[in-house]
Amino acid sequence: MRILHLDSGRELRGGQWQALRLHGGLIAGGHESLLLAREGSPLLAAARERKLPCEVLRPLRVPMQSRRFDIVHAHDARSHTLGALFARVFLVVSRRVAFPVRDSAVSRWKYGRANLFIAVSRFVAQELRRAGVDDARIAVVYDGVPLPPEPARGEAIVVPSTDDPQKGMDLAEKAAAAAVGDDVGGGAILD
């Protein structure tokens, strides 16, 4: 199988890490996989550092490049737009965000173009259904992380503080409180 990955992110966040891991896993599994990422992005640098096949994402070249592949896999919203406009083969879109899909003619067109959506949770799949995406075009695939060879040891757990309710900060605070026997919570959290 030949897969062309598109990611236009400026940062190396969760979605970019997932794209990088998937790309590397496909290569390791014997598939032809090419990552197109934003020039100067940390994702492109990380792929190059790992010696994974990658190139700078140049939107106007996507139509020609996509013809050499079986699948175009868009990993973020801008790449979804590029894939909808320019992909000439089966288009897969990973949706990793929990907010609703915009209700506009452009969004309806864009979401109508993908052959398959990979939703990272049942909640995200539900948001796609609410936007009119047919169930047959949605697959729930939870994000994976590499397992460390040994469990972590020590007396401290570091959790980045966030105000985003979707990131589980409340769960981290409860776990920290339980670990130190604080039934109020927050006593073990350092900002």
Contact map, one row per residue, 1 for C-alpha under 8 A:
11100000000000000000000000000011000000000000000000000000000000000000110000000000000000000000000000000000000000000000000000000000000000000000000000000000000000000000000000000000000000000000000
11110000000000000000000000000011100000000000000000000000000000000001111000000000000000000000000000000000000000000000000000000000000000000000000000000000000000000000000000000000000000000000000
11111000000000000000000000000011110000000000000000000000000000000000111110000000000000000000000000000000000000000000000000000000000000000000000000000000000000000000000000000000000000000000000
01111100000000000000000000000000111100000000000000000000000000000100111110000000000000000000000000000000000000000000000000000000000000000000000000000000000000000000000000000000000000000000000
00111110000000000010001000000000111100000000000000000000000000000000000111100000000000000000000000000000000000000000000000000000000000000000000000000000000000000000000000000000000000000000000
00011111000000000000000000000000001110000000000000000000100000000000000111110010001000000000000000000000000000000000000000000000000000000000000000000000000000000000000000000000000000000000000
00001111100000010010000000000000001111000000000000000000100000000000000001110110000000000000000000000000000000000000000000000000000000000000000000000000000000000000000000000000000000000000000
00000111110000000000000000000000000011000000000000000000100000000000000000010110000000000000000000000000000000000000000000000000000000000000000000000000000000000000000000000000000000000000000
00000011111100010000000000000000000011001010000000000000000000000000000000010000000000000000000000000000000000000000000000000000000000000000000000000000000000000000000000000000000000000000000
00000001111100000000000000000000000001001100000000000000000000000000000000000000000000000000000000000000000000000000000000000000000000000000000000000000000000000000000000000000000000000000000
00000000111110010000000000000000000000001110000000000000000000000000000000000000000000000000000000000000000000000000000000000000000000000000000000000000000000000000000000000000000000000000000
00000000111111111000000000000000000000001110000000000000000000000000000000000000000000000000000000000000000000000000000000000000000000000000000000000000000000000000000000000000000000000000000
00000000001111111000000000000000000000000000000000000000000000000000000000000000000000000000000000000000000000000000000000000000000000000000000000000000000000000000000000000000000000000000000
00000000000111111100000000000000000000000000000000000000000000000000000000000000000000000000000000000000000000000000000000000000000000000000000000000000000000000000000000000000000000000000000
00000000000111111110000000000000000000000000000000000000000000000000000000110000000000000000000100000000000000000000000000000000000000000000000000000000000000000000000000000000000000000000000
00000010101111111111000000000000000000000010000000000000000000000000000000100000000000000000000000000000000000000000000000000000000000000000000000000000000000000000000000000000000000000000000
00000000000111111111100000000000000000000010000000000000000000000000000000000000000000000000000000000000000000000000000000000000000000000000000000000000000000000000000000000000000000000000000
00000000000001111111110000000000000000000000000000000000000000000000000000000000000000000000000000000000000000000000000000000000000000000000001100000000000000000000000000000000000000000000000
00001010000000111111111000000000000000000000000000000000000000000000000000100000000000000000000000000000000000000000000000000000000000000000000000000000000000000000000000000000000000000000000
00000000000000011111111100000000000000000010011000000000000000000000000000000000000000000000000000000000000000000000000000000000000000000000000000000000000000000000000000000000000000000000000
00000000000000001111111110000000000000000000000000000000000000000000000000000000000000000000000000000000000000000000000000000000000000000000000000000000000000000000000000000000000000000000000
00000000000000000111111111000000000000000000000000000000000000000000000000000000000000000000000000000000000000000000000000000000000000000000000000000000000000000000000000000000000000000000000
00001000000000000011111111100000111000000000000000010000000000000000000000000000000000000000000000000000000000000000000000000000000000000000000000000000000000000000000000000000000000000000000
00000000000000000001111111110000000000000000000000010000000000000000000000000000000000000000000000000000000000000000000000000000000000000000000000000000000000000000000000000000000000000000000
00000000000000000000111111111000000000000000000000000000000000000000000000000000000000000000000000000000000000000000000000000000000000000000000000000000000000000000000000000000000000000000000
00000000000000000000011111111111100000000000000000000000000000000000000000000000000000000000000000000000000000000000000000000000000000000000000000000000000000000000000000000000000000000000000
00000000000000000000001111111111100000000000000000010000000000000000000000000000000000000000000000000000000000000000000000000000000000000000000000000000000000000000000000000000000000000000000
00000000000000000000000111111110000000000000000000000000000000000000000000000000000000000000000000000000000000000000000000000000000000000000000000000000000000000000000000000000000000000000000
00000000000000000000000011111110000000000000000000000000000000000000000000000000000000000000000000000000000000000000000000000000000000000000000000000000000000000000000000000000000000000000000
00000000000000000000000001111111000000000000000000000000000000000000000000000000000000000000000000000000000000000000000000000000000000000000000000000000000000000000000000000000000000000000000
11100000000000000000000001111111100000000000000000000000000000000000000000000000000000000000000000000000000000000000000000000000000000000000000000000000000000000000000000000000000000000000000
11100000000000000000000001100111110000000000000000000000000000000000000000000000000000000000000000000000000000000000000000000000000000000000000000000000000000000000000000000000000000000000000
01111000000000000000001001100011111000000000000000001000000000000000000000000000000000000000000000000000000000000000000000000000000000000000000000000000000000000000000000000000000000000000000
00111000000000000000001000000001111100000000000000011110000000000000000000000000000000000000000000000000000000000000000000000000000000000000000000000000000000000000000000000000000000000000000
00011110000000000000001000000000111110000000000000001110000000000000000000000000000000000000000000000000000000000000000000000000000000000000000000000000000000000000000000000000000000000000000
00011110000000000000000000000000011111000001000000000111110000000000000000000000000000000000000000000000000000000000000000000000000000000000000000000000000000000000000000000000000000000000000
00000111100000000000000000000000001111101011000000000111100000000000000000000000000000000000000000000000000000000000000000000000000000000000000000000000000000000000000000000000000000000000000
00000011110000000000000000000000000111111011000000000001100000000000000000000000000000000000000000000000000000000000000000000000000000000000000000000000000000000000000000000000000000000000000
00000000000000000000000000000000000011111001000000000001100000000000000000000000000000000000000000000000000000000000000000000000000000000000000000000000000000000000000000000000000000000000000
00000000000000000000000000000000000001111101100000000000000000000000000000000000000000000000000000000000000000000000000000000000000000000000000000000000000000000000000000000000000000000000000
00000000111100000000000000000000000011111111100000000000000000000000000000000000000000000000000000000000000000000000000000000000000000000000000000000000000000000000000000000000000000000000000
00000000011100000000000000000000000000011111110000000000000000000000000000000000000000000000000000000000000000000000000000000000000000000000000000000000000000000000000000000000000000000000000
00000000101100011001000000000000000011001111111000000000000000000000000000000000000000000000000000000000000000000000000000000000000000000000000000000000000000000000000000000000000000000000000
00000000000000000000000000000000000111111111111100000111000000000000000000000000000000000000000000000000000000000000000000000000000000000000000000000000000000000000000000000000000000000000000
00000000000000000000000000000000000000011111111110000000000000000000000000000000000000000000000000000000000000000000000000000000000000000000000000000000000000000000000000000000000000000000000
00000000000000000001000000000000000000000111111111000000000000000000000000000000000000000000000000000000000000000000000000000000000000000000000000000000000000000000000000000000000000000000000
00000000000000000001000000000000000000000011111111111100000000000000000000000000000000000000000000000000000000000000000000000000000000000000000000000000000000000000000000000000000000000000000
00000000000000000000000000000000000000000001111111111100000000000000000000000000000000000000000000000000000000000000000000000000000000000000000000000000000000000000000000000000000000000000000
00000000000000000000000000000000000000000000111111110000000000000000000000000000000000000000000000000000000000000000000000000000000000000000000000000000000000000000000000000000000000000000000
00000000000000000000000000000000000000000000011111110000000000000000000000000000000000000000000000000000000000000000000000000000000000000000000000000000000000000000000000000000000000000000000
00000000000000000000000000000000000000000000001111111000000000000000000000000000000000000000000000000000000000000000000000000000000000000000000000000000000000000000000000000000000000000000000
00000000000000000000001100100000010000000000001111111100000000000000000000000000000000000000000000000000000000000000000000000000000000000000000000000000000000000000000000000000000000000000000
00000000000000000000000000000000111000000000001100111110000000000000000000000000000000000000000000000000000000000000000000000000000000000000000000000000000000000000000000000000000000000000000
00000000000000000000000000000000011110000001001100011111000000000000000000000000000000000000000000000000000000000000000000000000000000000000000000000000000000000000000000000000000000000000000
00000000000000000000000000000000011110000001000000001111100000000000000000000000000000000000000000000000000000000000000000000000000000000000000000000000000000000000000000000000000000000000000
00000000000000000000000000000000000111100001000000000111110000000000000000000000000000000000000000000000000000000000000000000000000000000000000000000000000000000000000000000000000000000000000
00000111000000000000000000000000000111100000000000000011111001000000000000000000000000000000000000000000000000000000000000000000000000000000000000000000000000000000000000000000000000000000000
00000000000000000000000000000000000100000000000000000001111111000000000000000000000000000000000000000000000000000000000000000000000000000000000000000000000000000000000000000000000000000000000
00000000000000000000000000000000000000000000000000000000111111000000000000000000010000000000000000000000000000000000000000000000000000000000000000000000000000000000000000000000000000000000000
00000000000000000000000000000000000000000000000000000000011111100000000000000000000001000000000000000000000000000000000000000000000000000000000000000000000000000000000000000000000000000000000
00000000000000000000000000000000000000000000000000000000011111111000000000000000000000000000000000000000000000000000000000000000000000000000000000000000000000000000000000000000000000000000000
00000000000000000000000000000000000000000000000000000000111111111100000000000000011001100000000000000000000000000000000000000000000000000000000000000000000000000000000000000000000000000000000
00000000000000000000000000000000000000000000000000000000000111111110000000000000000001110000000000000000000000000000000000000000000000000000000000000000000000000000000000000000000000000000000
00000000000000000000000000000000000000000000000000000000000011111111000000000000000000000000000000000000000000000000000000000000000000000000000000000000000000000000000000000000000000000000000
00000000000000000000000000000000000000000000000000000000000011111111100000000000000000000000000000000000000000000000000000000000000000000000000000000000000000000000000000000000000000000000000
00010000000000000000000000000000000000000000000000000000000001111111111100000000000000111000000000000000000000000000000000000000000000000000000000000000000000000000000000000000000000000000000
00000000000000000000000000000000000000000000000000000000000000111111110000000000000000111000000000000000000000000000000000000000000000000000000000000000000000000000000000000000000000000000000
01000000000000000000000000000000000000000000000000000000000000011111110000000000000000000000000000000000000000000000000000000000000000000000000000000000000000000000000000000000000000000000000
11110000000000000000000000000000000000000000000000000000000000001111111100000000000000001000000000000000000000000000000000000000000000000000000000000000000000000000000000000000000000000000000
11110000000000000000000000000000000000000000000000000000000000000111111100000000000000001100000000000000000000000000000000000000000000000000000000000000000000000000000000000000000000000000000
01110000000000000000000000000000000000000000000000000000000000000100111110000000000000001111000000000000000000000000000000000000000000000000000000000000000000000000000000000000000000000000000
00111100000000000000000000000000000000000000000000000000000000000100111111000000001000101111000000000000000000000000000000000000000000000000000000000000000000000000000000000000000000000000000
00111100000000000000000000000000000000000000000000000000000000000000001111100000001000000011110000000000000000000000000000000000000000000000000000000000000000000000000000000000000000000000000
00001110000000000000000000000000000000000000000000000000000000000000000111111011001000000011110000000000000000000000000000000000000000000000000000000000000000000000000000000000000000000000000
00001110000000110010000000000000000000000000000000000000000000000000000011111011000000000000111000000000000000000000000000000000000000000000000000000000000000000000000000000000000000000000000
00000111100000100000000000000000000000000000000000000000000000000000000001111111000000000000111000000000000000000000000000000000000000000000000000000000000000000000000000000000000000000000000
00000000000000000000000000000000000000000000000000000000000000000000000001111111100000000000000000000000000000000000000000000000000000000000000000000000000000000000000000000000000000000000000
00000011000000000000000000000000000000000000000000000000000000000000000000011111110000000000000000000000000000000000000000000000000000000000000000000000000000000000000000000000000000000000000
00000111000000000000000000000000000000000000000000000000000000000000000001111111111000000000000000000000000000000000000000000000000000000000000000000000000000000000000000000000000000000000000
00000000000000000000000000000000000000000000000000000000000000000000000001111111111100000000100000000000000001000000000000000000000000000000000000000000000000000000000000000000000000000000000
00000000000000000000000000000000000000000000000000000000000000000000000000001111111110000000000000000000000001000000000000000000000000000000000000000000000000000000000000000000000000000000000
00000000000000000000000000000000000000000000000000000000001001000000000000000111111111100000000000000000000000000000000000000000000000000000000000000000000000000000000000000000000000000000000
00000100000000000000000000000000000000000000000000000000000001000000000111000011111111100010000000000000000000000000000000000000000000000000000000000000000000000000000000000000000000000000000
00000000000000000000000000000000000000000000000000000000000000000000000000000001111111100010000000000000000001001100000000000000000000000000000000000000000000000000000000000000000000000000000
00000000000000000000000000000000000000000000000000000000000000000000000000000000111111100000000000000000000000000000000000000000000000000000000000000000000000000000000000000000000000000000000
00000000000000000000000000000000000000000000000000000000000101100000000000000000011111110000000000000000000000000000000000000000000000000000000000000000000000000000000000000000000000000000000
00000000000000000000000000000000000000000000000000000000000001100110000100000000011111111110000000000000000000000000000000000000000000000000000000000000000000000000000000000000000000000000000
00000000000000000000000000000000000000000000000000000000000000100110000000000000000001111100000000000000000000000000000000000000000000000000000000000000000000000000000000000000000000000000000
00000000000000000000000000000000000000000000000000000000000000000110111100000000000000111110000000000000000000000000000000000000000000000000000000000000000000000000000000000000000000000000000
00000000000000000000000000000000000000000000000000000000000000000000011100000000000000111111000000000000000000000110000000000000000000000000000000000000000000000000000000000000000000000000000
00000000000000000000000000000000000000000000000000000000000000000000001111000000001100101111100000000000000000001111000000000000000000000000000000000000000000000000000000000000000000000000000
00000000000000000000000000000000000000000000000000000000000000000000001111000000000000000111110000000000000000000111110000000000000000000000000000000000000000000000000000000000000000000000000
00000000000000000000000000000000000000000000000000000000000000000000000011110001000000000011111000000000000000000101110000000000000000000000000000000000000000000000000000000000000000000000000
00000000000000000000000000000000000000000000000000000000000000000000000011110000000000000001111100000000000000000000111100000000000000000000000000000000000000000000000000000000000000000000000
00000000000000000000000000000000000000000000000000000000000000000000000000110000000000000000111110000000000000000000111100010000000000000000000000000000000000000000000000000000000000000000000
00000000000000100000000000000000000000000000000000000000000000000000000000000000000000000000011111000000000000000000001100010000000000000000000000000000000000000000000000000000000000000000000
00000000000000000000000000000000000000000000000000000000000000000000000000000000000000000000001111100000000000000000000000010000000000000000000000000000000000000000000000000000000000000000000
00000000000000000000000000000000000000000000000000000000000000000000000000000000000000000000000111110000000000000000000000110010000000000000000000000000000000000000000000000000000000000000000
00000000000000000000000000000000000000000000000000000000000000000000000000000000000000000000000011111000000000000000000000010010000000000000000000000000000000000000000000000000000000000000000
00000000000000000000000000000000000000000000000000000000000000000000000000000000000000000000000001111100000000000000000000000011001000000000000000000000000000000000000000000000000000000000000
00000000000000000000000000000000000000000000000000000000000000000000000000000000000000000000000000111110001000000000000000000011001000000000000000000000000000000000000000000000000000000000000
00000000000000000000000000000000000000000000000000000000000000000000000000000000000000000000000000011111001000000000000000000000001000000000000000000000000000000000000000000000000000000000000
00000000000000000000000000000000000000000000000000000000000000000000000000000000000000000000000000001111101100000000000000000000001000000000000000000000000000000000000000000000000000000000000
00000000000000000000000000000000000000000000000000000000000000000000000000000000000000000000000000000111111100000000000000000000000000000000000000000000000000000000000000000000000000000000000
00000000000000000000000000000000000000000000000000000000000000000000000000000000000000000000000000000011111110000000000000000000000000000000000000000000000000000000000000000000000000000000000
00000000000000000000000000000000000000000000000000000000000000000000000000000000000000000000000000000001111111000000000000000000000000000000000000000000000000000000000000000000000000000000000
00000000000000000000000000000000000000000000000000000000000000000000000000000000000000000000000000001111111111100000000000000000000000000000000000000000000000000000000000000000000000000000000
00000000000000000000000000000000000000000000000000000000000000000000000000000000000000000000000000000011111111110000000000000000001000000000000000000000000000000000000000000000000000000000000
00000000000000000000000000000000000000000000000000000000000000000000000000000000000000000000000000000000111111111000000000000000000000000000000000000000000000000000000000000000000000000000000
00000000000000000000000000000000000000000000000000000000000000000000000000000001100100000000000000000000011111111100000000000000000000000000000000000000000000000000000000000000000000000000000
00000000000000000000000000000000000000000000000000000000000000000000000000000000000000000000000000000000001111111100000000000000000010000000000000000000000000000000000000000000000000000000000
00000000000000000000000000000000000000000000000000000000000000000000000000000000000000000000000000000000000111111100000000000000000010000000000000000000000000000000000000000000000000000000000
00000000000000000000000000000000000000000000000000000000000000000000000000000000000100000010000000000000000011111110000000000000000000000000000000000000000000000000000000000000000000000000000
00000000000000000000000000000000000000000000000000000000000000000000000000000000000100000111100000000000000001111111100000000000000000000000000000000000000000000000000000000000000000000000000
00000000000000000000000000000000000000000000000000000000000000000000000000000000000000000111000000000000000000001111100000000000000000001000000000000000000000000000000000000000000000000000000
00000000000000000000000000000000000000000000000000000000000000000000000000000000000000000011100000000000000000000111110000000000000000001110000000000000000000000000000000000000000000000000000
00000000000000000000000000000000000000000000000000000000000000000000000000000000000000000001111000000000000000000111111000000000000000001110000000000000000000000000000000000000000000000000000
00000000000000000000000000000000000000000000000000000000000000000000000000000000000000000001111000000000000000000001111100000000000000000111100000000000000000000000000000000000000000000000000
00000000000000000000000000000000000000000000000000000000000000000000000000000000000000000000011100000000000000000000111111011000000000000111110000000000000000000000000000000000000000000000000
00000000000000000000000000000000000000000000000000000000000000000000000000000000000000000000011100000000000000000000011111011000000000000001111000000000000000000000000000000000000000000000000
00000000000000000000000000000000000000000000000000000000000000000000000000000000000000000000000000000000000000000000001111111000000000000001110000000000000000000000000000000000000000000000000
00000000000000000000000000000000000000000000000000000000000000000000000000000000000000000000000000000000000000000000001111111100000000000001000000000000000000000000000000000000000000000000000
00000000000000000000000000000000000000000000000000000000000000000000000000000000000000000000000001000000000000000000000011111110000000000000000000000000000000000000000000000000000000000000000
00000000000000000000000000000000000000000000000000000000000000000000000000000000000000000000001111100000000000000000001111111111000000000000000000000000000000000000000000000000000000000000000
00000000000000000000000000000000000000000000000000000000000000000000000000000000000000000000000000000000000000000000001111111111100000000111000000000000000000000000000000000000000000000000000
00000000000000000000000000000000000000000000000000000000000000000000000000000000000000000000000000000000000000000000000001111111110000000000000000000000000000000000000000000000000000000000000
00000000000000000000000000000000000000000000000000000000000000000000000000000000000000000000000001111000000000000000000000111111111000000000000000000000000000000000000000000000000000000000000
00000000000000000000000000000000000000000000000000000000000000000000000000000000000000000000000000011000000000000000000000011111111110000100000000000000000000000000000000000000000000000000000
00000000000000000000000000000000000000000000000000000000000000000000000000000000000000000000000000000000000000000000000000001111111111100000000000000000000000000000000000000000000000000000000
00000000000000000000000000000000000000000000000000000000000000000000000000000000000000000000000000000000000000000000000000000111111110000000000000000000000000000000000000000000000000000000000
00000000000000000000000000000000000000000000000000000000000000000000000000000000000000000000000000011110000100000000000000000011111110000000000000000000000000000000000000000000000000000000000
00000000000000000000000000000000000000000000000000000000000000000000000000000000000000000000000000000000000000000000000000000001111111000000000000000000000000000000000000000000000000000000000
00000000000000000000000000000000000000000000000000000000000000000000000000000000000000000000000000000000000000110000000000000001111111101100000000000000000000000000000000000000000000000000000
00000000000000000000000000000000000000000000000000000000000000000000000000000000000000000000000000000000000000000000000000000000100111111100000000000000000000000000000000000000000000000000000
00000000000000000000000000000000000000000000000000000000000000000000000000000000000000000000000000000000000000000000000000000000100011111100000000000000000000000000000000000000000000000000000
00000000000000000000000000000000000000000000000000000000000000000000000000000000000000000000000000000000000000000000000000000000000001111110000000000000000000000000000000000000000000000000000
00000000000000000000000000000000000000000000000000000000000000000000000000000000000000000000000000000000000000000011100000000000000011111110000000000000000000000000000000000000000000000000000
00000000000000000000000000000000000000000000000000000000000000000000000000000000000000000000000000000000000000000001111000001001000011111111000000000000000000000000000000000000000000000000000
00000000000000000000000000000000000000000000000000000000000000000000000000000000000000000000000000000000000000000001111000001000000000011111100000000000000000000000000000000000000000000000000
00000000000000000000000000000000000000000000000000000000000000000000000000000000000000000000000000000000000000000000011111001000000000000111110000000000000000000000000000000000000000000000000
00000000000000000000000000000000000000000000000000000000000000000000000000000000000000000000000000000000000000000000011110000000000000000011111000000000000000000000000000000000000000000000000
00000000000000000000000000000000000000000000000000000000000000000000000000000000000000000000000000000000000000000000001110000000000000000001111100000000000000000000000000000000000000000000000
00000000000000000100000000000000000000000000000000000000000000000000000000000000000000000000000000000000000000000000000100000000000000000000111110000000000000000000000000000000000000000000000
00000000000000000100000000000000000000000000000000000000000000000000000000000000000000000000000000000000000000000000000000000000000000000000011111000000000000000000000000000000000000000000000
00000000000000000000000000000000000000000000000000000000000000000000000000000000000000000000000000000000000000000000000000000000000000000000001111100000000000000000000000000000000000000000000
00000000000000000000000000000000000000000000000000000000000000000000000000000000000000000000000000000000000000000000000000000000000000000000000111110000000000000000000000000000000000000000000
00000000000000000000000000000000000000000000000000000000000000000000000000000000000000000000000000000000000000000000000000000000000000000000000011111000000000000000000000000000000000000000000
00000000000000000000000000000000000000000000000000000000000000000000000000000000000000000000000000000000000000000000000000000000000000000000000001111110000000000000000000000000000000000000000
00000000000000000000000000000000000000000000000000000000000000000000000000000000000000000000000000000000000000000000000000000000000000000000000000111110000000000000000000000000000000000000000
00000000000000000000000000000000000000000000000000000000000000000000000000000000000000000000000000000000000000000000000000000000000000000000000000011111000000000000000000000000000000000000000
00000000000000000000000000000000000000000000000000000000000000000000000000000000000000000000000000000000000000000000000000000000000000000000000000011111100000000000000000000000000000000000000
00000000000000000000000000000000000000000000000000000000000000000000000000000000000000000000000000000000000000000000000000000000000000000000000000000111110000000000000000000000000000000000000
00000000000000000000000000000000000000000000000000000000000000000000000000000000000000000000000000000000000000000000000000000000000000000000000000000011111000000000000000000000000000000000000
00000000000000000000000000000000000000000000000000000000000000000000000000000000000000000000000000000000000000000000000000000000000000000000000000000001111100000000000000000000000000000000000
00000000000000000000000000000000000000000000000000000000000000000000000000000000000000000000000000000000000000000000000000000000000000000000000000000000111110000000000000000000000000000000000
00000000000000000000000000000000000000000000000000000000000000000000000000000000000000000000000000000000000000000000000000000000000000000000000000000000011111000000000000000000000000000000000
00000000000000000000000000000000000000000000000000000000000000000000000000000000000000000000000000000000000000000000000000000000000000000000000000000000001111100000000000000000000000000000000
00000000000000000000000000000000000000000000000000000000000000000000000000000000000000000000000000000000000000000000000000000000000000000000000000000000000111110000000000000000000000000000000
00000000000000000000000000000000000000000000000000000000000000000000000000000000000000000000000000000000000000000000000000000000000000000000000000000000000011111000000000010000000000000000000
00000000000000000000000000000000000000000000000000000000000000000000000000000000000000000000000000000000000000000000000000000000000000000000000000000000000001111100000000000000000000000000001
00000000000000000000000000000000000000000000000000000000000000000000000000000000000000000000000000000000000000000000000000000000000000000000000000000000000000111110000010000000000000000000001
00000000000000000000000000000000000000000000000000000000000000000000000000000000000000000000000000000000000000000000000000000000000000000000000000000000000000011111101010000000000000000000000
00000000000000000000000000000000000000000000000000000000000000000000000000000000000000000000000000000000000000000000000000000000000000000000000000000000000000001111100010000000000000000000000
00000000000000000000000000000000000000000000000000000000000000000000000000000000000000000000000000000000000000000000000000000000000000000000000000000000000000000111111110000000000000000000000
00000000000000000000000000000000000000000000000000000000000000000000000000000000000000000000000000000000000000000000000000000000000000000000000000000000000000000111111111000000000000000000000
00000000000000000000000000000000000000000000000000000000000000000000000000000000000000000000000000000000000000000000000000000000000000000000000000000000000000000001111100000000000000000000000
00000000000000000000000000000000000000000000000000000000000000000000000000000000000000000000000000000000000000000000000000000000000000000000000000000000000000000101111110000000000000000000000
00000000000000000000000000000000000000000000000000000000000000000000000000000000000000000000000000000000000000000000000000000000000000000000000000000000000000000001111111110000000000000000000
00000000000000000000000000000000000000000000000000000000000000000000000000000000000000000000000000000000000000000000000000000000000000000000000000000000000000001111101111111000000000000000000
00000000000000000000000000000000000000000000000000000000000000000000000000000000000000000000000000000000000000000000000000000000000000000000000000000000000000000000100111111100000000000000000
00000000000000000000000000000000000000000000000000000000000000000000000000000000000000000000000000000000000000000000000000000000000000000000000000000000000000000000000111111110000000000000000
00000000000000000000000000000000000000000000000000000000000000000000000000000000000000000000000000000000000000000000000000000000000000000000000000000000000000100000000111111111000000000000000
00000000000000000000000000000000000000000000000000000000000000000000000000000000000000000000000000000000000000000000000000000000000000000000000000000000000000000000000011111111100000001101100
00000000000000000000000000000000000000000000000000000000000000000000000000000000000000000000000000000000000000000000000000000000000000000000000000000000000000000000000001111111110000001100000
00000000000000000000000000000000000000000000000000000000000000000000000000000000000000000000000000000000000000000000000000000000000000000000000000000000000000000000000000111111111000000000000
00000000000000000000000000000000000000000000000000000000000000000000000000000000000000000000000000000000000000000000000000000000000000000000000000000000000000000000000000011111111100001111100
00000000000000000000000000000000000000000000000000000000000000000000000000000000000000000000000000000000000000000000000000000000000000000000000000000000000000000000000000001111111111111111000
00000000000000000000000000000000000000000000000000000000000000000000000000000000000000000000000000000000000000000000000000000000000000000000000000000000000000000000000000000111111111101000000
00000000000000000000000000000000000000000000000000000000000000000000000000000000000000000000000000000000000000000000000000000000000000000000000000000000000000000000000000000011111111000000000
00000000000000000000000000000000000000000000000000000000000000000000000000000000000000000000000000000000000000000000000000000000000000000000000000000000000000000000000000000001111111000001000
00000000000000000000000000000000000000000000000000000000000000000000000000000000000000000000000000000000000000000000000000000000000000000000000000000000000000000000000000000000111111100000000
00000000000000000000000000000000000000000000000000000000000000000000000000000000000000000000000000000000000000000000000000000000000000000000000000000000000000000000000000000000111111111010000
00000000000000000000000000000000000000000000000000000000000000000000000000000000000000000000000000000000000000000000000000000000000000000000000000000000000000000000000000000000110011111000000
00000000000000000000000000000000000000000000000000000000000000000000000000000000000000000000000000000000000000000000000000000000000000000000000000000000000000000000000000000000100001111110000
00000000000000000000000000000000000000000000000000000000000000000000000000000000000000000000000000000000000000000000000000000000000000000000000000000000000000000000000000001101110001111111000
00000000000000000000000000000000000000000000000000000000000000000000000000000000000000000000000000000000000000000000000000000000000000000000000000000000000000000000000000001101100000011111100
00000000000000000000000000000000000000000000000000000000000000000000000000000000000000000000000000000000000000000000000000000000000000000000000000000000000000000000000000000001100001011111100
00000000000000000000000000000000000000000000000000000000000000000000000000000000000000000000000000000000000000000000000000000000000000000000000000000000000000000000000000001001100100001111110
00000000000000000000000000000000000000000000000000000000000000000000000000000000000000000000000000000000000000000000000000000000000000000000000000000000000000000000000000001001000000000111111
00000000000000000000000000000000000000000000000000000000000000000000000000000000000000000000000000000000000000000000000000000000000000000000000000000000000000000000000000000000000000000001111
00000000000000000000000000000000000000000000000000000000000000000000000000000000000000000000000000000000000000000000000000000000000000000000000000000000000000011000000000000000000000000000111
